[in-house]
Amino acid sequence: MNVTAWVLVPVAVTLVAAVAAVLIVIVVVKGTASRDRATVLKAVAEVIRAVRGSRR
């Protein structure tokens, strides 16, 4: 692969993951009561961290 592909592939993957995370949050938050949103967002963040492998 050339240098352009080495740069564009990680950028594209990151962009797709970010868009997917935003869409997941929008769909999940839409169906919850306001008192449960913090718990739902915390759970979504935990799943994203687990998928990325940067669990703290």
mmCIF entry with sequence, helices, sheets and N, C-alpha, C, O atoms, coordinates in Angstrom:
data_MODEL
# 
_entry.id   MODEL 
# 
_entity.id                         1 
_entity.type                       polymer 
_entity.pdbx_number_of_molecules   1 
# 
_entity_poly.entity_id                      1 
_entity_poly.type                           'polypeptide(L)' 
_entity_poly.nstd_linkage                   no 
_entity_poly.nstd_monomer                   no 
_entity_poly.pdbx_seq_one_letter_code       MNVTAWVLVPVAVTLVAAVAAVLIVIVVVKGTASRDRATVLKAVAEVIRAVRGSRR 
_entity_poly.pdbx_seq_one_letter_code_can   MNVTAWVLVPVAVTLVAAVAAVLIVIVVVKGTASRDRATVLKAVAEVIRAVRGSRR 
_entity_poly.pdbx_strand_id                 A 
# 
loop_
_entity_poly_seq.entity_id 
_entity_poly_seq.num 
_entity_poly_seq.mon_id 
_entity_poly_seq.hetero 
1 1  MET n 
1 2  ASN n 
1 3  VAL n 
1 4  THR n 
1 5  ALA n 
1 6  TRP n 
1 7  VAL n 
1 8  LEU n 
1 9  VAL n 
1 10 PRO n 
1 11 VAL n 
1 12 ALA n 
1 13 VAL n 
1 14 THR n 
1 15 LEU n 
1 16 VAL n 
1 17 ALA n 
1 18 ALA n 
1 19 VAL n 
1 20 ALA n 
1 21 ALA n 
1 22 VAL n 
1 23 LEU n 
1 24 ILE n 
1 25 VAL n 
1 26 ILE n 
1 27 VAL n 
1 28 VAL n 
1 29 VAL n 
1 30 LYS n 
1 31 GLY n 
1 32 THR n 
1 33 ALA n 
1 34 SER n 
1 35 ARG n 
1 36 ASP n 
1 37 ARG n 
1 38 ALA n 
1 39 THR n 
1 40 VAL n 
1 41 LEU n 
1 42 LYS n 
1 43 ALA n 
1 44 VAL n 
1 45 ALA n 
1 46 GLU n 
1 47 VAL n 
1 48 ILE n 
1 49 ARG n 
1 50 ALA n 
1 51 VAL n 
1 52 ARG n 
1 53 GLY n 
1 54 SER n 
1 55 ARG n 
1 56 ARG n 
# 
_struct_asym.id          A 
_struct_asym.entity_id   1 
# 
loop_
_struct_conf.conf_type_id 
_struct_conf.id 
_struct_conf.pdbx_PDB_helix_id 
_struct_conf.beg_label_comp_id 
_struct_conf.beg_label_asym_id 
_struct_conf.beg_label_seq_id 
_struct_conf.pdbx_beg_PDB_ins_code 
_struct_conf.end_label_comp_id 
_struct_conf.end_label_asym_id 
_struct_conf.end_label_seq_id 
_struct_conf.pdbx_end_PDB_ins_code 
_struct_conf.beg_auth_comp_id 
_struct_conf.beg_auth_asym_id 
_struct_conf.beg_auth_seq_id 
_struct_conf.end_auth_comp_id 
_struct_conf.end_auth_asym_id 
_struct_conf.end_auth_seq_id 
_struct_conf.pdbx_PDB_helix_class 
_struct_conf.details 
_struct_conf.pdbx_PDB_helix_length 
HELX_P HELX_P1 AA1 VAL A 3  ? LYS A 30 ? VAL A 3  LYS A 30 1 ? 28 
HELX_P HELX_P2 AA2 SER A 34 ? ASP A 36 ? SER A 34 ASP A 36 5 ? 3  
HELX_P HELX_P3 AA3 ARG A 37 ? ARG A 52 ? ARG A 37 ARG A 52 1 ? 16 
# 
_struct_conf_type.id          HELX_P 
_struct_conf_type.criteria    ? 
_struct_conf_type.reference   ? 
# 
loop_
_atom_site.group_PDB 
_atom_site.id 
_atom_site.type_symbol 
_atom_site.label_atom_id 
_atom_site.label_alt_id 
_atom_site.label_comp_id 
_atom_site.label_asym_id 
_atom_site.label_entity_id 
_atom_site.label_seq_id 
_atom_site.pdbx_PDB_ins_code 
_atom_site.Cartn_x 
_atom_site.Cartn_y 
_atom_site.Cartn_z 
_atom_site.occupancy 
_atom_site.B_iso_or_equiv 
_atom_site.pdbx_formal_charge 
_atom_site.auth_seq_id 
_atom_site.auth_comp_id 
_atom_site.auth_asym_id 
_atom_site.auth_atom_id 
_atom_site.pdbx_PDB_model_num 
ATOM 1   N N  . MET A 1 1  ? 0.840   -1.185 0.000  1.00 0.00 ? 1  MET A N  1 
ATOM 2   C CA . MET A 1 1  ? 0.000   0.000  0.000  1.00 0.00 ? 1  MET A CA 1 
ATOM 3   C C  . MET A 1 1  ? 0.879   1.241  0.000  1.00 0.00 ? 1  MET A C  1 
ATOM 4   O O  . MET A 1 1  ? 1.993   1.236  0.524  1.00 0.00 ? 1  MET A O  1 
ATOM 5   N N  . ASN A 1 2  ? 0.370   2.273  -0.582 1.00 0.00 ? 2  ASN A N  1 
ATOM 6   C CA . ASN A 1 2  ? 1.130   3.517  -0.598 1.00 0.00 ? 2  ASN A CA 1 
ATOM 7   C C  . ASN A 1 2  ? 0.867   4.330  0.673  1.00 0.00 ? 2  ASN A C  1 
ATOM 8   O O  . ASN A 1 2  ? 0.062   3.945  1.521  1.00 0.00 ? 2  ASN A O  1 
ATOM 9   N N  . VAL A 1 3  ? 1.551   5.438  0.782  1.00 0.00 ? 3  VAL A N  1 
ATOM 10  C CA . VAL A 1 3  ? 1.481   6.255  2.001  1.00 0.00 ? 3  VAL A CA 1 
ATOM 11  C C  . VAL A 1 3  ? 0.078   6.830  2.209  1.00 0.00 ? 3  VAL A C  1 
ATOM 12  O O  . VAL A 1 3  ? -0.391  6.933  3.342  1.00 0.00 ? 3  VAL A O  1 
ATOM 13  N N  . THR A 1 4  ? -0.582  7.199  1.128  1.00 0.00 ? 4  THR A N  1 
ATOM 14  C CA . THR A 1 4  ? -1.926  7.758  1.248  1.00 0.00 ? 4  THR A CA 1 
ATOM 15  C C  . THR A 1 4  ? -2.883  6.758  1.876  1.00 0.00 ? 4  THR A C  1 
ATOM 16  O O  . THR A 1 4  ? -3.700  7.128  2.719  1.00 0.00 ? 4  THR A O  1 
ATOM 17  N N  . ALA A 1 5  ? -2.794  5.518  1.484  1.00 0.00 ? 5  ALA A N  1 
ATOM 18  C CA . ALA A 1 5  ? -3.671  4.492  2.049  1.00 0.00 ? 5  ALA A CA 1 
ATOM 19  C C  . ALA A 1 5  ? -3.364  4.272  3.520  1.00 0.00 ? 5  ALA A C  1 
ATOM 20  O O  . ALA A 1 5  ? -4.274  4.044  4.318  1.00 0.00 ? 5  ALA A O  1 
ATOM 21  N N  . TRP A 1 6  ? -2.087  4.337  3.887  1.00 0.00 ? 6  TRP A N  1 
ATOM 22  C CA . TRP A 1 6  ? -1.716  4.150  5.294  1.00 0.00 ? 6  TRP A CA 1 
ATOM 23  C C  . TRP A 1 6  ? -2.287  5.260  6.170  1.00 0.00 ? 6  TRP A C  1 
ATOM 24  O O  . TRP A 1 6  ? -2.520  5.053  7.361  1.00 0.00 ? 6  TRP A O  1 
ATOM 25  N N  . VAL A 1 7  ? -2.510  6.422  5.593  1.00 0.00 ? 7  VAL A N  1 
ATOM 26  C CA . VAL A 1 7  ? -3.069  7.538  6.351  1.00 0.00 ? 7  VAL A CA 1 
ATOM 27  C C  . VAL A 1 7  ? -4.596  7.519  6.312  1.00 0.00 ? 7  VAL A C  1 
ATOM 28  O O  . VAL A 1 7  ? -5.246  7.756  7.330  1.00 0.00 ? 7  VAL A O  1 
ATOM 29  N N  . LEU A 1 8  ? -5.168  7.239  5.142  1.00 0.00 ? 8  LEU A N  1 
ATOM 30  C CA . LEU A 1 8  ? -6.615  7.341  4.994  1.00 0.00 ? 8  LEU A CA 1 
ATOM 31  C C  . LEU A 1 8  ? -7.386  6.201  5.651  1.00 0.00 ? 8  LEU A C  1 
ATOM 32  O O  . LEU A 1 8  ? -8.493  6.424  6.142  1.00 0.00 ? 8  LEU A O  1 
ATOM 33  N N  . VAL A 1 9  ? -6.849  5.015  5.673  1.00 0.00 ? 9  VAL A N  1 
ATOM 34  C CA . VAL A 1 9  ? -7.565  3.877  6.249  1.00 0.00 ? 9  VAL A CA 1 
ATOM 35  C C  . VAL A 1 9  ? -7.834  4.080  7.745  1.00 0.00 ? 9  VAL A C  1 
ATOM 36  O O  . VAL A 1 9  ? -8.978  3.924  8.172  1.00 0.00 ? 9  VAL A O  1 
ATOM 37  N N  . PRO A 1 10 ? -6.832  4.420  8.552  1.00 0.00 ? 10 PRO A N  1 
ATOM 38  C CA . PRO A 1 10 ? -7.144  4.654  9.977  1.00 0.00 ? 10 PRO A CA 1 
ATOM 39  C C  . PRO A 1 10 ? -8.097  5.828  10.201 1.00 0.00 ? 10 PRO A C  1 
ATOM 40  O O  . PRO A 1 10 ? -8.937  5.788  11.100 1.00 0.00 ? 10 PRO A O  1 
ATOM 41  N N  . VAL A 1 11 ? -7.965  6.858  9.392  1.00 0.00 ? 11 VAL A N  1 
ATOM 42  C CA . VAL A 1 11 ? -8.869  8.006  9.528  1.00 0.00 ? 11 VAL A CA 1 
ATOM 43  C C  . VAL A 1 11 ? -10.296 7.591  9.197  1.00 0.00 ? 11 VAL A C  1 
ATOM 44  O O  . VAL A 1 11 ? -11.233 7.969  9.901  1.00 0.00 ? 11 VAL A O  1 
ATOM 45  N N  . ALA A 1 12 ? -10.465 6.826  8.142  1.00 0.00 ? 12 ALA A N  1 
ATOM 46  C CA . ALA A 1 12 ? -11.801 6.364  7.756  1.00 0.00 ? 12 ALA A CA 1 
ATOM 47  C C  . ALA A 1 12 ? -12.405 5.440  8.810  1.00 0.00 ? 12 ALA A C  1 
ATOM 48  O O  . ALA A 1 12 ? -13.592 5.541  9.120  1.00 0.00 ? 12 ALA A O  1 
ATOM 49  N N  . VAL A 1 13 ? -11.600 4.551  9.355  1.00 0.00 ? 13 VAL A N  1 
ATOM 50  C CA . VAL A 1 13 ? -12.085 3.629  10.389 1.00 0.00 ? 13 VAL A CA 1 
ATOM 51  C C  . VAL A 1 13 ? -12.510 4.409  11.630 1.00 0.00 ? 13 VAL A C  1 
ATOM 52  O O  . VAL A 1 13 ? -13.551 4.118  12.219 1.00 0.00 ? 13 VAL A O  1 
ATOM 53  N N  . THR A 1 14 ? -11.723 5.384  12.025 1.00 0.00 ? 14 THR A N  1 
ATOM 54  C CA . THR A 1 14 ? -12.059 6.209  13.185 1.00 0.00 ? 14 THR A CA 1 
ATOM 55  C C  . THR A 1 14 ? -13.344 6.997  12.942 1.00 0.00 ? 14 THR A C  1 
ATOM 56  O O  . THR A 1 14 ? -14.182 7.116  13.835 1.00 0.00 ? 14 THR A O  1 
ATOM 57  N N  . LEU A 1 15 ? -13.491 7.524  11.751 1.00 0.00 ? 15 LEU A N  1 
ATOM 58  C CA . LEU A 1 15 ? -14.685 8.279  11.416 1.00 0.00 ? 15 LEU A CA 1 
ATOM 59  C C  . LEU A 1 15 ? -15.930 7.396  11.441 1.00 0.00 ? 15 LEU A C  1 
ATOM 60  O O  . LEU A 1 15 ? -16.969 7.805  11.961 1.00 0.00 ? 15 LEU A O  1 
ATOM 61  N N  . VAL A 1 16 ? -15.836 6.216  10.897 1.00 0.00 ? 16 VAL A N  1 
ATOM 62  C CA . VAL A 1 16 ? -16.972 5.288  10.905 1.00 0.00 ? 16 VAL A CA 1 
ATOM 63  C C  . VAL A 1 16 ? -17.334 4.894  12.335 1.00 0.00 ? 16 VAL A C  1 
ATOM 64  O O  . VAL A 1 16 ? -18.514 4.830  12.680 1.00 0.00 ? 16 VAL A O  1 
ATOM 65  N N  . ALA A 1 17 ? -16.334 4.631  13.162 1.00 0.00 ? 17 ALA A N  1 
ATOM 66  C CA . ALA A 1 17 ? -16.598 4.266  14.557 1.00 0.00 ? 17 ALA A CA 1 
ATOM 67  C C  . ALA A 1 17 ? -17.249 5.421  15.314 1.00 0.00 ? 17 ALA A C  1 
ATOM 68  O O  . ALA A 1 17 ? -18.152 5.204  16.122 1.00 0.00 ? 17 ALA A O  1 
ATOM 69  N N  . ALA A 1 18 ? -16.796 6.639  15.058 1.00 0.00 ? 18 ALA A N  1 
ATOM 70  C CA . ALA A 1 18 ? -17.376 7.800  15.735 1.00 0.00 ? 18 ALA A CA 1 
ATOM 71  C C  . ALA A 1 18 ? -18.831 8.017  15.323 1.00 0.00 ? 18 ALA A C  1 
ATOM 72  O O  . ALA A 1 18 ? -19.685 8.298  16.164 1.00 0.00 ? 18 ALA A O  1 
ATOM 73  N N  . VAL A 1 19 ? -19.105 7.885  14.036 1.00 0.00 ? 19 VAL A N  1 
ATOM 74  C CA . VAL A 1 19 ? -20.481 8.050  13.560 1.00 0.00 ? 19 VAL A CA 1 
ATOM 75  C C  . VAL A 1 19 ? -21.376 6.960  14.142 1.00 0.00 ? 19 VAL A C  1 
ATOM 76  O O  . VAL A 1 19 ? -22.509 7.231  14.541 1.00 0.00 ? 19 VAL A O  1 
ATOM 77  N N  . ALA A 1 20 ? -20.873 5.737  14.189 1.00 0.00 ? 20 ALA A N  1 
ATOM 78  C CA . ALA A 1 20 ? -21.655 4.640  14.766 1.00 0.00 ? 20 ALA A CA 1 
ATOM 79  C C  . ALA A 1 20 ? -21.952 4.903  16.242 1.00 0.00 ? 20 ALA A C  1 
ATOM 80  O O  . ALA A 1 20 ? -23.069 4.663  16.701 1.00 0.00 ? 20 ALA A O  1 
ATOM 81  N N  . ALA A 1 21 ? -20.970 5.390  16.978 1.00 0.00 ? 21 ALA A N  1 
ATOM 82  C CA . ALA A 1 21 ? -21.175 5.675  18.400 1.00 0.00 ? 21 ALA A CA 1 
ATOM 83  C C  . ALA A 1 21 ? -22.227 6.757  18.595 1.00 0.00 ? 21 ALA A C  1 
ATOM 84  O O  . ALA A 1 21 ? -23.072 6.647  19.484 1.00 0.00 ? 21 ALA A O  1 
ATOM 85  N N  . VAL A 1 22 ? -22.185 7.797  17.776 1.00 0.00 ? 22 VAL A N  1 
ATOM 86  C CA . VAL A 1 22 ? -23.168 8.873  17.886 1.00 0.00 ? 22 VAL A CA 1 
ATOM 87  C C  . VAL A 1 22 ? -24.567 8.362  17.558 1.00 0.00 ? 22 VAL A C  1 
ATOM 88  O O  . VAL A 1 22 ? -25.532 8.707  18.240 1.00 0.00 ? 22 VAL A O  1 
ATOM 89  N N  . LEU A 1 23 ? -24.678 7.545  16.519 1.00 0.00 ? 23 LEU A N  1 
ATOM 90  C CA . LEU A 1 23 ? -25.987 6.999  16.160 1.00 0.00 ? 23 LEU A CA 1 
ATOM 91  C C  . LEU A 1 23 ? -26.533 6.087  17.252 1.00 0.00 ? 23 LEU A C  1 
ATOM 92  O O  . LEU A 1 23 ? -27.730 6.109  17.538 1.00 0.00 ? 23 LEU A O  1 
ATOM 93  N N  . ILE A 1 24 ? -25.673 5.296  17.856 1.00 0.00 ? 24 ILE A N  1 
ATOM 94  C CA . ILE A 1 24 ? -26.105 4.431  18.963 1.00 0.00 ? 24 ILE A CA 1 
ATOM 95  C C  . ILE A 1 24 ? -26.630 5.271  20.118 1.00 0.00 ? 24 ILE A C  1 
ATOM 96  O O  . ILE A 1 24 ? -27.678 4.963  20.686 1.00 0.00 ? 24 ILE A O  1 
ATOM 97  N N  . VAL A 1 25 ? -25.914 6.320  20.463 1.00 0.00 ? 25 VAL A N  1 
ATOM 98  C CA . VAL A 1 25 ? -26.344 7.183  21.571 1.00 0.00 ? 25 VAL A CA 1 
ATOM 99  C C  . VAL A 1 25 ? -27.678 7.840  21.250 1.00 0.00 ? 25 VAL A C  1 
ATOM 100 O O  . VAL A 1 25 ? -28.554 7.912  22.111 1.00 0.00 ? 25 VAL A O  1 
ATOM 101 N N  . ILE A 1 26 ? -27.841 8.314  20.033 1.00 0.00 ? 26 ILE A N  1 
ATOM 102 C CA . ILE A 1 26 ? -29.102 8.970  19.658 1.00 0.00 ? 26 ILE A CA 1 
ATOM 103 C C  . ILE A 1 26 ? -30.274 7.996  19.766 1.00 0.00 ? 26 ILE A C  1 
ATOM 104 O O  . ILE A 1 26 ? -31.323 8.337  20.310 1.00 0.00 ? 26 ILE A O  1 
ATOM 105 N N  . VAL A 1 27 ? -30.091 6.795  19.249 1.00 0.00 ? 27 VAL A N  1 
ATOM 106 C CA . VAL A 1 27 ? -31.171 5.807  19.275 1.00 0.00 ? 27 VAL A CA 1 
ATOM 107 C C  . VAL A 1 27 ? -31.493 5.395  20.709 1.00 0.00 ? 27 VAL A C  1 
ATOM 108 O O  . VAL A 1 27 ? -32.662 5.273  21.074 1.00 0.00 ? 27 VAL A O  1 
ATOM 109 N N  . VAL A 1 28 ? -30.471 5.184  21.513 1.00 0.00 ? 28 VAL A N  1 
ATOM 110 C CA . VAL A 1 28 ? -30.694 4.722  22.887 1.00 0.00 ? 28 VAL A CA 1 
ATOM 111 C C  . VAL A 1 28 ? -31.314 5.812  23.748 1.00 0.00 ? 28 VAL A C  1 
ATOM 112 O O  . VAL A 1 28 ? -32.229 5.537  24.525 1.00 0.00 ? 28 VAL A O  1 
ATOM 113 N N  . VAL A 1 29 ? -30.837 7.028  23.623 1.00 0.00 ? 29 VAL A N  1 
ATOM 114 C CA . VAL A 1 29 ? -31.332 8.116  24.472 1.00 0.00 ? 29 VAL A CA 1 
ATOM 115 C C  . VAL A 1 29 ? -32.764 8.480  24.105 1.00 0.00 ? 29 VAL A C  1 
ATOM 116 O O  . VAL A 1 29 ? -33.533 8.913  24.964 1.00 0.00 ? 29 VAL A O  1 
ATOM 117 N N  . LYS A 1 30 ? -33.124 8.311  22.849 1.00 0.00 ? 30 LYS A N  1 
ATOM 118 C CA . LYS A 1 30 ? -34.475 8.644  22.411 1.00 0.00 ? 30 LYS A CA 1 
ATOM 119 C C  . LYS A 1 30 ? -35.529 7.816  23.136 1.00 0.00 ? 30 LYS A C  1 
ATOM 120 O O  . LYS A 1 30 ? -36.632 8.300  23.391 1.00 0.00 ? 30 LYS A O  1 
ATOM 121 N N  . GLY A 1 31 ? -35.200 6.581  23.466 1.00 0.00 ? 31 GLY A N  1 
ATOM 122 C CA . GLY A 1 31 ? -36.177 5.692  24.065 1.00 0.00 ? 31 GLY A CA 1 
ATOM 123 C C  . GLY A 1 31 ? -36.129 5.604  25.578 1.00 0.00 ? 31 GLY A C  1 
ATOM 124 O O  . GLY A 1 31 ? -36.781 4.733  26.155 1.00 0.00 ? 31 GLY A O  1 
ATOM 125 N N  . THR A 1 32 ? -35.380 6.476  26.245 1.00 0.00 ? 32 THR A N  1 
ATOM 126 C CA . THR A 1 32 ? -35.269 6.382  27.697 1.00 0.00 ? 32 THR A CA 1 
ATOM 127 C C  . THR A 1 32 ? -35.865 7.604  28.383 1.00 0.00 ? 32 THR A C  1 
ATOM 128 O O  . THR A 1 32 ? -36.005 8.676  27.795 1.00 0.00 ? 32 THR A O  1 
ATOM 129 N N  . ALA A 1 33 ? -36.204 7.401  29.627 1.00 0.00 ? 33 ALA A N  1 
ATOM 130 C CA . ALA A 1 33 ? -36.687 8.516  30.445 1.00 0.00 ? 33 ALA A CA 1 
ATOM 131 C C  . ALA A 1 33 ? -35.495 9.383  30.837 1.00 0.00 ? 33 ALA A C  1 
ATOM 132 O O  . ALA A 1 33 ? -34.357 8.913  30.859 1.00 0.00 ? 33 ALA A O  1 
ATOM 133 N N  . SER A 1 34 ? -35.758 10.630 31.141 1.00 0.00 ? 34 SER A N  1 
ATOM 134 C CA . SER A 1 34 ? -34.670 11.555 31.446 1.00 0.00 ? 34 SER A CA 1 
ATOM 135 C C  . SER A 1 34 ? -33.874 11.130 32.675 1.00 0.00 ? 34 SER A C  1 
ATOM 136 O O  . SER A 1 34 ? -32.681 11.417 32.765 1.00 0.00 ? 34 SER A O  1 
ATOM 137 N N  . ARG A 1 35 ? -34.510 10.458 33.613 1.00 0.00 ? 35 ARG A N  1 
ATOM 138 C CA . ARG A 1 35 ? -33.794 10.050 34.827 1.00 0.00 ? 35 ARG A CA 1 
ATOM 139 C C  . ARG A 1 35 ? -32.834 8.882  34.572 1.00 0.00 ? 35 ARG A C  1 
ATOM 140 O O  . ARG A 1 35 ? -31.937 8.635  35.378 1.00 0.00 ? 35 ARG A O  1 
ATOM 141 N N  . ASP A 1 36 ? -33.015 8.164  33.462 1.00 0.00 ? 36 ASP A N  1 
ATOM 142 C CA . ASP A 1 36 ? -32.179 7.008  33.166 1.00 0.00 ? 36 ASP A CA 1 
ATOM 143 C C  . ASP A 1 36 ? -31.082 7.296  32.144 1.00 0.00 ? 36 ASP A C  1 
ATOM 144 O O  . ASP A 1 36 ? -30.266 6.420  31.859 1.00 0.00 ? 36 ASP A O  1 
ATOM 145 N N  . ARG A 1 37 ? -31.048 8.494  31.595 1.00 0.00 ? 37 ARG A N  1 
ATOM 146 C CA . ARG A 1 37 ? -30.100 8.796  30.514 1.00 0.00 ? 37 ARG A CA 1 
ATOM 147 C C  . ARG A 1 37 ? -28.654 8.707  30.949 1.00 0.00 ? 37 ARG A C  1 
ATOM 148 O O  . ARG A 1 37 ? -27.820 8.223  30.184 1.00 0.00 ? 37 ARG A O  1 
ATOM 149 N N  . ALA A 1 38 ? -28.329 9.153  32.138 1.00 0.00 ? 38 ALA A N  1 
ATOM 150 C CA . ALA A 1 38 ? -26.938 9.100  32.604 1.00 0.00 ? 38 ALA A CA 1 
ATOM 151 C C  . ALA A 1 38 ? -26.450 7.656  32.697 1.00 0.00 ? 38 ALA A C  1 
ATOM 152 O O  . ALA A 1 38 ? -25.316 7.356  32.324 1.00 0.00 ? 38 ALA A O  1 
ATOM 153 N N  . THR A 1 39 ? -27.292 6.780  33.185 1.00 0.00 ? 39 THR A N  1 
ATOM 154 C CA . THR A 1 39 ? -26.927 5.368  33.288 1.00 0.00 ? 39 THR A CA 1 
ATOM 155 C C  . THR A 1 39 ? -26.732 4.756  31.913 1.00 0.00 ? 39 THR A C  1 
ATOM 156 O O  . THR A 1 39 ? -25.798 3.984  31.698 1.00 0.00 ? 39 THR A O  1 
ATOM 157 N N  . VAL A 1 40 ? -27.604 5.097  30.991 1.00 0.00 ? 40 VAL A N  1 
ATOM 158 C CA . VAL A 1 40 ? -27.505 4.562  29.632 1.00 0.00 ? 40 VAL A CA 1 
ATOM 159 C C  . VAL A 1 40 ? -26.230 5.066  28.959 1.00 0.00 ? 40 VAL A C  1 
ATOM 160 O O  . VAL A 1 40 ? -25.513 4.283  28.337 1.00 0.00 ? 40 VAL A O  1 
ATOM 161 N N  . LEU A 1 41 ? -25.941 6.357  29.075 1.00 0.00 ? 41 LEU A N  1 
ATOM 162 C CA . LEU A 1 41 ? -24.735 6.915  28.463 1.00 0.00 ? 41 LEU A CA 1 
ATOM 163 C C  . LEU A 1 41 ? -23.478 6.315  29.065 1.00 0.00 ? 41 LEU A C  1 
ATOM 164 O O  . LEU A 1 41 ? -22.501 6.080  28.354 1.00 0.00 ? 41 LEU A O  1 
ATOM 165 N N  . LYS A 1 42 ? -23.489 6.067  30.358 1.00 0.00 ? 42 LYS A N  1 
ATOM 166 C CA . LYS A 1 42 ? -22.340 5.431  31.004 1.00 0.00 ? 42 LYS A CA 1 
ATOM 167 C C  . LYS A 1 42 ? -22.141 4.016  30.464 1.00 0.00 ? 42 LYS A C  1 
ATOM 168 O O  . LYS A 1 42 ? -21.009 3.596  30.226 1.00 0.00 ? 42 LYS A O  1 
ATOM 169 N N  . ALA A 1 43 ? -23.228 3.286  30.272 1.00 0.00 ? 43 ALA A N  1 
ATOM 170 C CA . ALA A 1 43 ? -23.140 1.931  29.740 1.00 0.00 ? 43 ALA A CA 1 
ATOM 171 C C  . ALA A 1 43 ? -22.639 1.928  28.294 1.00 0.00 ? 43 ALA A C  1 
ATOM 172 O O  . ALA A 1 43 ? -21.835 1.076  27.917 1.00 0.00 ? 43 ALA A O  1 
ATOM 173 N N  . VAL A 1 44 ? -23.107 2.869  27.495 1.00 0.00 ? 44 VAL A N  1 
ATOM 174 C CA . VAL A 1 44 ? -22.642 2.964  26.108 1.00 0.00 ? 44 VAL A CA 1 
ATOM 175 C C  . VAL A 1 44 ? -21.151 3.297  26.072 1.00 0.00 ? 44 VAL A C  1 
ATOM 176 O O  . VAL A 1 44 ? -20.407 2.730  25.272 1.00 0.00 ? 44 VAL A O  1 
ATOM 177 N N  . ALA A 1 45 ? -20.718 4.206  26.926 1.00 0.00 ? 45 ALA A N  1 
ATOM 178 C CA . ALA A 1 45 ? -19.297 4.546  26.984 1.00 0.00 ? 45 ALA A CA 1 
ATOM 179 C C  . ALA A 1 45 ? -18.457 3.343  27.393 1.00 0.00 ? 45 ALA A C  1 
ATOM 180 O O  . ALA A 1 45 ? -17.359 3.148  26.873 1.00 0.00 ? 45 ALA A O  1 
ATOM 181 N N  . GLU A 1 46 ? -18.957 2.547  28.308 1.00 0.00 ? 46 GLU A N  1 
ATOM 182 C CA . GLU A 1 46 ? -18.245 1.347  28.736 1.00 0.00 ? 46 GLU A CA 1 
ATOM 183 C C  . GLU A 1 46 ? -18.118 0.334  27.600 1.00 0.00 ? 46 GLU A C  1 
ATOM 184 O O  . GLU A 1 46 ? -17.076 -0.301 27.440 1.00 0.00 ? 46 GLU A O  1 
ATOM 185 N N  . VAL A 1 47 ? -19.176 0.189  26.821 1.00 0.00 ? 47 VAL A N  1 
ATOM 186 C CA . VAL A 1 47 ? -19.132 -0.724 25.677 1.00 0.00 ? 47 VAL A CA 1 
ATOM 187 C C  . VAL A 1 47 ? -18.133 -0.235 24.634 1.00 0.00 ? 47 VAL A C  1 
ATOM 188 O O  . VAL A 1 47 ? -17.368 -1.027 24.084 1.00 0.00 ? 47 VAL A O  1 
ATOM 189 N N  . ILE A 1 48 ? -18.140 1.056  24.364 1.00 0.00 ? 48 ILE A N  1 
ATOM 190 C CA . ILE A 1 48 ? -17.198 1.611  23.381 1.00 0.00 ? 48 ILE A CA 1 
ATOM 191 C C  . ILE A 1 48 ? -15.768 1.418  23.849 1.00 0.00 ? 48 ILE A C  1 
ATOM 192 O O  . ILE A 1 48 ? -14.900 1.059  23.053 1.00 0.00 ? 48 ILE A O  1 
ATOM 193 N N  . ARG A 1 49 ? -15.508 1.652  25.139 1.00 0.00 ? 49 ARG A N  1 
ATOM 194 C CA . ARG A 1 49 ? -14.156 1.433  25.670 1.00 0.00 ? 49 ARG A CA 1 
ATOM 195 C C  . ARG A 1 49 ? -13.746 -0.024 25.555 1.00 0.00 ? 49 ARG A C  1 
ATOM 196 O O  . ARG A 1 49 ? -12.596 -0.323 25.236 1.00 0.00 ? 49 ARG A O  1 
ATOM 197 N N  . ALA A 1 50 ? -14.669 -0.926 25.810 1.00 0.00 ? 50 ALA A N  1 
ATOM 198 C CA . ALA A 1 50 ? -14.371 -2.358 25.723 1.00 0.00 ? 50 ALA A CA 1 
ATOM 199 C C  . ALA A 1 50 ? -14.066 -2.768 24.292 1.00 0.00 ? 50 ALA A C  1 
ATOM 200 O O  . ALA A 1 50 ? -13.167 -3.573 24.050 1.00 0.00 ? 50 ALA A O  1 
ATOM 201 N N  . VAL A 1 51 ? -14.815 -2.216 23.343 1.00 0.00 ? 51 VAL A N  1 
ATOM 202 C CA . VAL A 1 51 ? -14.572 -2.536 21.935 1.00 0.00 ? 51 VAL A CA 1 
ATOM 203 C C  . VAL A 1 51 ? -13.221 -2.001 21.490 1.00 0.00 ? 51 VAL A C  1 
ATOM 204 O O  . VAL A 1 51 ? -12.494 -2.668 20.753 1.00 0.00 ? 51 VAL A O  1 
ATOM 205 N N  . ARG A 1 52 ? -12.888 -0.802 21.935 1.00 0.00 ? 52 ARG A N  1 
ATOM 206 C CA . ARG A 1 52 ? -11.600 -0.210 21.567 1.00 0.00 ? 52 ARG A CA 1 
ATOM 207 C C  . ARG A 1 52 ? -10.434 -0.862 22.315 1.00 0.00 ? 52 ARG A C  1 
ATOM 208 O O  . ARG A 1 52 ? -9.288  -0.768 21.878 1.00 0.00 ? 52 ARG A O  1 
ATOM 209 N N  . GLY A 1 53 ? -10.721 -1.516 23.429 1.00 0.00 ? 53 GLY A N  1 
ATOM 210 C CA . GLY A 1 53 ? -9.681  -2.184 24.187 1.00 0.00 ? 53 GLY A CA 1 
ATOM 211 C C  . GLY A 1 53 ? -8.949  -1.274 25.161 1.00 0.00 ? 53 GLY A C  1 
ATOM 212 O O  . GLY A 1 53 ? -7.858  -1.614 25.619 1.00 0.00 ? 53 GLY A O  1 
ATOM 213 N N  . SER A 1 54 ? -9.522  -0.138 25.483 1.00 0.00 ? 54 SER A N  1 
ATOM 214 C CA . SER A 1 54 ? -8.853  0.788  26.412 1.00 0.00 ? 54 SER A CA 1 
ATOM 215 C C  . SER A 1 54 ? -9.634  0.872  27.709 1.00 0.00 ? 54 SER A C  1 
ATOM 216 O O  . SER A 1 54 ? -10.016 1.955  28.152 1.00 0.00 ? 54 SER A O  1 
ATOM 217 N N  . ARG A 1 55 ? -9.862  -0.257 28.299 1.00 0.00 ? 55 ARG A N  1 
ATOM 218 C CA . ARG A 1 55 ? -10.627 -0.302 29.538 1.00 0.00 ? 55 ARG A CA 1 
ATOM 219 C C  . ARG A 1 55 ? -9.776  0.170  30.703 1.00 0.00 ? 55 ARG A C  1 
ATOM 220 O O  . ARG A 1 55 ? -8.646  -0.291 30.863 1.00 0.00 ? 55 ARG A O  1 
ATOM 221 N N  . ARG A 1 56 ? -10.297 1.083  31.524 1.00 0.00 ? 56 ARG A N  1 
ATOM 222 C CA . ARG A 1 56 ? -9.516  1.613  32.660 1.00 0.00 ? 56 ARG A CA 1 
ATOM 223 C C  . ARG A 1 56 ? -10.068 1.153  33.961 1.00 0.00 ? 56 ARG A C  1 
ATOM 224 O O  . ARG A 1 56 ? -9.537  1.503  35.015 1.00 0.00 ? 56 ARG A O  1 
# 
